[in-house]
Amino acid sequence: MKWVRPDDAAYDETRKLFNAMIDRHPAVIAQCADAADVADALAHAAANGLDVAVRAGGHSVAGMSTNEGGLVVDVRPMKSIAVNPEARTVTVGAGVTWGEFDRATQEHGLASTGGRASTTGVAGFTLGGGSGWLERSYGFACDNLVSVDLVTAAGDRVTASARENPELFWALHGGGGNFGVATSFTFGLHELGPTVHAGIMLWRGEEAADLSRAYRDLAQAAPDAVGSALVFLTAPPEPFVPEDMVGKPAVGLAYLYAGDPAAGAEQAAPFRDLDPAVDLVGDMNYADFQCMIDDPPDLYHYWSAEYHDALPDAALDVIVDAARHLPGPYSQHLVARWGGAVAGPAAAQTPLQNRGAQWVTHPYGMEATAAASEEAKAWVKKFRRDIAPYATGGVWLNFVGDEGRDRVRAAFGEDNYARLARVKREFDPGNVFRGNQNILPAAS
């Protein structure tokens, strides 16, 4: 175990998070190499009255990977990856990122639903549910879990699976880091890649209204193997972007076909017929596609999200109007198609509510300065107000910041929340793990 304190030369770099908006100073960061280190770190926190946060990838937009004046259990040193091609499983340490996961499993032509950004940590992403491009084919990341090893607040090491601690296993399918510090995960894998038909297309912003309608209709008719999202953005200064588009509003399509590349090309044809100004969709390496929309570092982030059963033209008008008022060159607005395996049989086996939603809208307020981020935050909140008549009220907690207890309950519904609270009472009755989208322990 390595203890990193404020007087350590590595402290500032070690405490730094993905979201520059979060600038907190823990009293100590415990860089844990195994479960024994985690148990020691938790014992140290209890003995010294320190609040506990758990860090893996550090992508929590709400900053729940750290705290002020407490102890951070940093599991990033846990980088083990063991692929079993015959069983189609992989066991990974809690510090593994999705980029590392994908590179390892793709050596065997295998994959599981992973993050849309390669630097996202496997741990927090999966415990929160795990929405990614493969979800319409294979469900969320949590749907592919075989087992999870974790250390409880009392320092006990437990395994959760369908047969061992099944209630805890259920809770870990979206209940987040409320129940312990996960140290390893075993996932089931699917045959995919290494070559897939995938990539991005780009249109000029003045086409946004027509494109939003065309995308809705095409994505709704597409088979489950098509994972896609429409993204409203400012065209970046990349070599593949025409000079006259750079710095102006644009509309992008992210596309992935989970299957034979030739079939993927056939399914991409209707989108291609919309005549994009930029077409980078083609046969490519799956792990490379997973890195295509990685966010640049050091930005100030404020995100939110809403679920939708349908997107009528009036809802699309609200989305397009918000896109016309992006607060700066980094902010984006995403419309993702759900359905397929998201709403399949696995949905009933998780605490996550509203998995039958067909669409997700996801405004990303991302700016380069703290001052600009305030405008981005106001833009996100305005969109939520404007889109409310067309939203289900459900929410994906990995997509949002700290929006209060009502939003936590909305993610699970009252019955599932009550069941989660009972699991919380069993494994963390003192609510040691409260630096998260918190579930309170049920009353005795």
C-alpha positions as CSV (number, residue, x, y, z in Angstrom):
1,M,0.0,0.0,0.0
2,K,1.1,3.5,-0.8
3,W,-0.2,6.4,1.3
4,V,-0.3,9.7,-0.5
5,R,-0.6,12.8,1.7
6,P,-0.7,16.6,1.0
7,D,3.0,17.0,1.5
8,D,3.8,14.3,-1.1
9,A,5.1,15.5,-4.4
10,A,2.6,13.3,-6.2
11,Y,-0.4,14.5,-4.2
12,D,-1.9,17.0,-6.6
13,E,-1.6,14.7,-9.6
14,T,-3.0,11.8,-7.6
15,R,-6.0,13.6,-6.3
16,K,-6.8,15.1,-9.8
17,L,-10.1,13.9,-11.3
18,F,-11.6,13.8,-14.8
19,N,-13.9,16.7,-14.0
20,A,-11.9,19.9,-13.5
21,M,-14.9,21.4,-11.7
22,I,-14.1,19.1,-8.7
23,D,-11.1,20.4,-6.7
24,R,-11.0,18.6,-3.4
25,H,-8.2,17.9,-0.9
26,P,-8.5,14.5,0.9
27,A,-6.4,14.1,4.0
28,V,-4.9,10.9,2.6
29,I,-5.1,8.8,-0.5
30,A,-4.6,5.0,0.0
31,Q,-3.3,3.5,-3.2
32,C,-4.4,-0.1,-2.8
33,A,-2.9,-3.1,-4.6
34,D,-5.2,-5.8,-3.3
35,A,-8.1,-6.5,-1.0
36,A,-5.9,-6.6,2.1
37,D,-4.8,-3.0,1.4
38,V,-8.4,-2.0,1.1
39,A,-9.3,-3.5,4.4
40,D,-6.3,-1.7,6.0
41,A,-7.4,1.6,4.5
42,L,-10.9,1.2,5.7
43,A,-9.7,0.4,9.2
44,H,-7.5,3.5,9.1
45,A,-10.5,5.6,8.2
46,A,-12.6,4.2,11.0
47,A,-9.8,4.6,13.6
48,N,-9.3,8.3,12.6
49,G,-12.9,9.3,11.9
50,L,-12.3,10.0,8.2
51,D,-15.0,10.0,5.6
52,V,-14.4,7.5,2.8
53,A,-14.5,7.9,-1.0
54,V,-13.6,5.2,-3.5
55,R,-11.8,6.0,-6.7
56,A,-11.3,3.8,-9.8
57,G,-11.4,5.6,-13.1
58,G,-12.3,8.9,-11.5
59,H,-14.9,9.7,-14.1
60,S,-17.7,10.5,-11.7
61,V,-19.0,13.8,-13.0
62,A,-20.4,14.6,-9.6
63,G,-16.9,14.2,-8.0
64,M,-17.9,11.2,-5.9
65,S,-14.4,9.7,-6.4
66,T,-13.0,12.0,-3.8
67,N,-13.8,14.1,-0.8
68,E,-12.5,17.0,1.3
69,G,-10.4,16.1,4.3
70,G,-11.2,12.4,4.2
71,L,-9.7,9.2,3.0
72,V,-9.8,8.1,-0.7
73,V,-9.5,4.4,-1.4
74,D,-7.7,4.4,-4.7
75,V,-8.0,1.1,-6.5
76,R,-6.2,2.1,-9.7
77,P,-3.2,-0.1,-9.0
78,M,-5.4,-3.2,-9.3
79,K,-4.7,-3.7,-13.0
80,S,-5.0,-7.5,-13.4
81,I,-6.8,-8.9,-16.5
82,A,-7.3,-12.7,-17.0
83,V,-9.3,-13.7,-20.1
84,N,-10.6,-17.3,-20.4
85,P,-11.4,-17.6,-24.1
86,E,-12.9,-21.1,-23.8
87,A,-15.4,-20.0,-21.0
88,R,-15.8,-16.6,-22.7
89,T,-15.2,-14.8,-19.4
90,V,-12.7,-12.2,-18.1
91,T,-11.8,-11.3,-14.6
92,V,-10.4,-7.8,-14.1
93,G,-9.1,-5.8,-11.2
94,A,-11.0,-2.8,-10.0
95,G,-8.5,-0.4,-11.4
96,V,-8.8,-1.5,-15.0
97,T,-10.2,1.0,-17.6
98,W,-12.4,0.1,-20.5
99,G,-9.6,0.8,-23.0
100,E,-7.5,-1.8,-21.2
101,F,-10.4,-4.2,-20.9
102,D,-11.2,-3.9,-24.7
103,R,-7.6,-4.4,-25.8
104,A,-7.3,-7.5,-23.7
105,T,-10.5,-9.2,-24.7
106,Q,-10.2,-8.2,-28.4
107,E,-7.1,-10.3,-28.6
108,H,-9.5,-13.2,-28.5
109,G,-12.3,-11.6,-30.6
110,L,-14.5,-11.1,-27.5
111,A,-16.2,-8.1,-26.0
112,S,-18.8,-7.0,-23.4
113,T,-20.7,-3.7,-23.1
114,G,-18.2,-1.1,-22.1
115,G,-17.9,2.6,-21.7
116,R,-18.2,5.1,-24.5
117,A,-14.9,6.7,-23.3
118,S,-11.9,4.4,-23.1
119,T,-10.6,6.1,-20.0
120,T,-13.7,5.3,-17.9
121,G,-13.1,2.9,-15.1
122,V,-14.7,-0.5,-15.3
123,A,-15.7,-0.4,-11.6
124,G,-17.8,2.7,-11.2
125,F,-19.2,2.3,-14.7
126,T,-20.4,-1.3,-14.1
127,L,-21.7,-0.8,-10.5
128,G,-23.8,2.1,-11.8
129,G,-25.3,-0.1,-14.5
130,G,-23.0,0.6,-17.5
131,S,-24.6,2.0,-20.7
132,G,-22.5,1.6,-23.9
133,W,-22.7,1.0,-27.6
134,L,-23.3,-2.7,-27.3
135,E,-26.2,-2.4,-24.9
136,R,-28.9,-3.1,-27.4
137,S,-27.2,-6.4,-28.3
138,Y,-25.8,-7.5,-24.9
139,G,-27.5,-5.4,-22.3
140,F,-25.7,-3.1,-19.8
141,A,-22.3,-3.9,-18.4
142,C,-23.9,-5.1,-15.2
143,D,-26.1,-7.6,-17.1
144,N,-22.9,-9.4,-18.1
145,L,-21.6,-9.8,-14.6
146,V,-20.7,-13.3,-13.3
147,S,-19.4,-12.2,-9.9
148,V,-18.0,-9.4,-7.9
149,D,-15.4,-9.5,-5.1
150,L,-15.6,-6.7,-2.6
151,V,-14.5,-5.6,0.9
152,T,-17.3,-4.4,3.2
153,A,-17.2,-1.5,5.6
154,A,-16.3,-4.0,8.4
155,G,-13.3,-5.2,6.4
156,D,-14.8,-8.5,5.4
157,R,-14.1,-10.0,2.0
158,V,-17.2,-11.3,0.2
159,T,-18.1,-12.5,-3.2
160,A,-21.4,-11.7,-4.8
161,S,-22.9,-13.9,-7.6
162,A,-26.1,-15.5,-8.5
163,R,-25.4,-18.3,-6.0
164,E,-23.4,-16.5,-3.3
165,N,-24.9,-13.4,-1.6
166,P,-27.5,-13.2,-4.4
167,E,-29.3,-10.1,-2.9
168,L,-26.0,-8.2,-2.8
169,F,-25.3,-9.4,-6.4
170,W,-28.7,-8.0,-7.4
171,A,-27.9,-4.7,-5.7
172,L,-24.6,-4.4,-7.5
173,H,-26.4,-4.3,-10.8
174,G,-26.8,-0.5,-10.7
175,G,-26.8,0.3,-7.0
176,G,-23.3,1.8,-7.2
177,G,-20.6,1.8,-4.6
178,N,-23.0,1.8,-1.7
179,F,-22.2,-1.7,-0.4
180,G,-18.4,-2.0,-0.3
181,V,-15.2,-1.5,-2.2
182,A,-15.2,-3.8,-5.3
183,T,-11.8,-5.3,-5.9
184,S,-12.5,-7.5,-8.9
185,F,-15.2,-8.3,-11.5
186,T,-15.8,-11.4,-13.7
187,F,-17.8,-10.7,-16.9
188,G,-19.3,-13.0,-19.5
189,L,-18.1,-12.1,-23.0
190,H,-19.5,-12.2,-26.5
191,E,-18.0,-12.9,-29.9
192,L,-17.3,-9.6,-31.6
193,G,-14.5,-8.1,-33.6
194,P,-11.7,-7.4,-33.8
195,T,-13.1,-5.8,-37.0
196,V,-16.5,-4.2,-36.9
197,H,-18.4,-1.7,-39.1
198,A,-18.4,1.5,-37.0
199,G,-17.4,5.1,-36.9
200,I,-18.8,8.6,-37.0
201,M,-20.6,10.8,-39.6
202,L,-20.9,14.5,-39.5
203,W,-23.4,17.0,-41.0
204,R,-23.7,20.8,-41.0
205,G,-25.7,22.3,-38.2
206,E,-28.4,23.8,-40.4
207,E,-29.6,20.3,-41.1
208,A,-30.3,19.6,-37.5
209,A,-34.1,19.7,-37.6
210,D,-34.4,17.3,-40.5
211,L,-31.6,15.1,-39.3
212,S,-33.2,14.7,-35.9
213,R,-36.4,13.3,-37.5
214,A,-34.6,11.1,-40.0
215,Y,-32.4,9.7,-37.2
216,R,-35.3,9.0,-34.9
217,D,-37.1,7.0,-37.7
218,L,-34.0,5.1,-38.9
219,A,-32.7,4.3,-35.5
220,Q,-36.2,3.1,-34.4
221,A,-36.4,0.7,-37.3
222,A,-32.8,-0.6,-37.0
223,P,-32.1,-4.0,-35.6
224,D,-30.8,-4.5,-32.1
225,A,-27.2,-5.0,-33.4
226,V,-27.1,-1.3,-34.4
227,G,-25.9,0.9,-31.5
228,S,-26.1,4.6,-32.3
229,A,-26.5,8.1,-31.0
230,L,-27.0,11.5,-32.6
231,V,-24.7,14.2,-31.2
232,F,-25.1,17.9,-31.5
233,L,-21.7,19.7,-31.2
234,T,-19.4,22.4,-32.5
235,A,-17.3,21.0,-35.3
236,P,-13.7,20.5,-34.1
237,P,-10.5,21.6,-35.8
238,E,-9.7,18.1,-37.0
239,P,-8.0,17.2,-40.3
240,F,-11.1,15.3,-41.4
241,V,-13.5,18.2,-40.9
242,P,-14.0,20.6,-43.9
243,E,-12.5,24.0,-43.1
244,D,-15.8,25.8,-43.6
245,M,-17.4,23.6,-40.9
246,V,-14.8,24.1,-38.2
247,G,-16.1,26.1,-35.2
248,K,-19.7,26.0,-36.4
249,P,-22.7,23.9,-35.2
250,A,-22.7,20.4,-36.5
251,V,-24.6,17.1,-36.1
252,G,-22.8,13.8,-35.6
253,L,-23.8,10.2,-35.7
254,A,-21.9,7.6,-33.7
255,Y,-22.6,4.1,-35.2
256,L,-21.6,0.6,-34.3
257,Y,-22.9,-2.7,-35.7
258,A,-22.4,-5.6,-33.3
259,G,-21.9,-8.4,-35.8
260,D,-20.6,-9.2,-39.3
261,P,-19.0,-6.1,-40.8
262,A,-20.7,-6.7,-44.2
263,A,-24.1,-6.7,-42.5
264,G,-23.0,-3.6,-40.6
265,A,-22.3,-1.8,-43.9
266,E,-25.7,-2.7,-45.1
267,Q,-27.4,-1.3,-42.0
268,A,-25.4,1.9,-42.2
269,A,-26.5,2.6,-45.8
270,P,-29.7,4.5,-44.8
271,F,-27.7,6.8,-42.6
272,R,-25.2,7.3,-45.3
273,D,-28.0,8.2,-47.7
274,L,-28.5,11.3,-45.6
275,D,-25.4,12.6,-47.4
276,P,-23.0,13.4,-44.5
277,A,-20.3,16.0,-45.1
278,V,-17.9,13.7,-43.2
279,D,-18.2,9.9,-43.3
280,L,-15.7,7.9,-41.2
281,V,-17.9,4.8,-40.8
282,G,-16.3,1.8,-42.2
283,D,-14.6,-1.5,-41.2
284,M,-12.3,-0.8,-38.3
285,N,-10.9,-2.2,-35.1
286,Y,-13.5,-2.3,-32.3
287,A,-11.1,-1.2,-29.6
288,D,-10.1,1.8,-31.8
289,F,-13.8,2.8,-32.2
290,Q,-14.2,2.7,-28.4
291,C,-11.6,5.5,-28.2
292,M,-13.1,7.8,-30.9
293,I,-15.0,10.1,-28.7
294,D,-12.8,10.3,-25.7
295,D,-13.2,13.7,-24.0
296,P,-10.1,15.9,-23.8
297,P,-8.8,16.3,-20.2
298,D,-9.1,19.2,-17.9
299,L,-12.5,20.4,-18.8
300,Y,-15.3,21.5,-16.4
301,H,-18.2,19.2,-16.7
302,Y,-21.9,19.4,-15.7
303,W,-24.1,16.6,-17.1
304,S,-27.6,15.4,-16.8
305,A,-30.0,13.0,-18.6
306,E,-33.6,12.1,-19.2
307,Y,-35.5,9.0,-20.4
308,H,-38.1,9.0,-23.1
309,D,-40.6,6.5,-24.2
310,A,-41.0,8.3,-27.5
311,L,-39.6,11.4,-29.3
312,P,-42.4,13.2,-31.1
313,D,-41.6,16.1,-33.3
314,A,-42.3,18.6,-30.5
315,A,-39.6,16.9,-28.3
316,L,-37.1,16.9,-31.2
317,D,-37.8,20.7,-31.6
318,V,-36.8,21.2,-27.9
319,I,-33.6,19.1,-28.4
320,V,-32.7,21.0,-31.6
321,D,-33.3,24.4,-30.0
322,A,-31.1,23.5,-27.0
323,A,-28.4,22.4,-29.5
324,R,-28.6,25.8,-31.2
325,H,-27.7,27.3,-27.9
326,L,-24.7,25.2,-26.9
327,P,-22.9,27.3,-24.3
328,G,-19.4,26.9,-25.8
329,P,-17.2,24.9,-28.2
330,Y,-16.9,21.8,-25.9
331,S,-20.4,21.3,-24.8
332,Q,-22.5,18.6,-26.6
333,H,-26.0,17.2,-26.6
334,L,-26.5,13.5,-27.2
335,V,-29.7,11.5,-28.2
336,A,-29.1,7.8,-27.8
337,R,-31.3,4.9,-28.9
338,W,-32.2,2.4,-26.3
339,G,-34.5,-0.7,-26.6
340,G,-33.3,-4.1,-27.6
341,A,-31.5,-6.0,-24.8
342,V,-31.8,-2.9,-22.5
343,A,-35.4,-3.7,-22.0
344,G,-34.9,-7.5,-22.4
345,P,-35.2,-10.3,-19.8
346,A,-32.2,-9.0,-17.8
347,A,-34.0,-5.8,-17.0
348,A,-36.2,-7.5,-14.4
349,Q,-33.1,-8.8,-12.6
350,T,-31.7,-5.4,-11.7
351,P,-32.8,-2.6,-9.5
352,L,-32.7,-0.1,-12.3
353,Q,-36.1,1.4,-13.1
354,N,-37.5,2.4,-16.5
355,R,-35.4,0.2,-18.6
356,G,-38.2,0.1,-21.1
357,A,-37.4,3.6,-22.1
358,Q,-36.7,3.8,-25.9
359,W,-34.5,6.9,-25.8
360,V,-32.1,8.9,-23.6
361,T,-31.2,12.6,-24.0
362,H,-27.9,13.5,-22.4
363,P,-26.7,17.1,-22.3
364,Y,-23.0,17.5,-21.6
365,G,-22.1,20.9,-20.3
366,M,-18.3,20.9,-20.9
367,E,-16.2,24.1,-20.8
368,A,-12.6,25.1,-20.5
369,T,-13.0,27.5,-17.5
370,A,-14.9,27.7,-14.2
371,A,-16.7,30.9,-15.3
372,A,-17.9,29.3,-18.6
373,S,-19.0,26.2,-16.7
374,E,-21.6,28.2,-14.9
375,E,-23.2,29.1,-18.3
376,A,-23.0,25.4,-19.2
377,K,-24.7,24.4,-16.0
378,A,-27.6,26.8,-16.6
379,W,-27.9,25.5,-20.2
380,V,-28.3,21.9,-18.9
381,K,-30.8,22.9,-16.3
382,K,-32.9,24.8,-18.8
383,F,-33.0,21.8,-21.1
384,R,-34.2,19.6,-18.4
385,R,-37.1,22.0,-17.7
386,D,-38.0,22.4,-21.3
387,I,-37.9,18.6,-22.1
388,A,-39.8,17.6,-19.0
389,P,-43.2,17.2,-20.7
390,Y,-41.7,14.5,-22.9
391,A,-39.6,12.7,-20.3
392,T,-40.5,9.7,-18.1
393,G,-39.0,11.0,-14.9
394,G,-36.5,8.1,-14.8
395,V,-32.8,8.7,-14.7
396,W,-29.4,7.0,-15.2
397,L,-27.3,7.9,-12.2
398,N,-24.0,7.5,-14.0
399,F,-25.1,10.2,-16.4
400,V,-25.9,12.9,-13.9
401,G,-24.2,14.9,-11.1
402,D,-25.5,15.3,-7.6
403,E,-29.1,16.1,-8.2
404,G,-30.6,15.2,-4.8
405,R,-32.2,12.2,-3.2
406,D,-35.4,12.4,-5.3
407,R,-33.3,11.7,-8.4
408,V,-31.7,8.7,-6.7
409,R,-35.1,7.3,-5.9
410,A,-36.3,7.9,-9.4
411,A,-33.5,5.7,-10.7
412,F,-34.8,2.7,-8.8
413,G,-38.5,3.3,-8.0
414,E,-39.8,3.0,-4.4
415,D,-39.9,-0.8,-4.2
416,N,-36.4,-1.4,-5.6
417,Y,-35.1,1.5,-3.4
418,A,-36.5,-0.1,-0.3
419,R,-35.0,-3.5,-1.3
420,L,-31.6,-1.8,-1.9
421,A,-31.9,-0.1,1.5
422,R,-32.2,-3.5,3.2
423,V,-29.1,-4.7,1.4
424,K,-27.3,-1.6,2.5
425,R,-28.4,-2.2,6.1
426,E,-26.8,-5.7,5.9
427,F,-23.5,-4.7,4.4
428,D,-23.0,-1.1,5.4
429,P,-25.3,-0.3,8.3
430,G,-23.3,2.8,9.3
431,N,-23.4,4.3,5.8
432,V,-19.6,4.4,5.6
433,F,-20.0,4.4,1.8
434,R,-22.0,7.5,1.4
435,G,-19.8,9.4,-1.0
436,N,-21.9,8.3,-3.9
437,Q,-25.4,8.4,-5.3
438,N,-26.3,7.4,-1.8
439,I,-28.8,4.8,-0.6
440,L,-29.6,5.1,3.1
441,P,-29.6,1.9,5.2
442,A,-33.1,0.7,6.0
443,A,-34.3,1.2,9.6
444,S,-33.9,-1.9,11.8
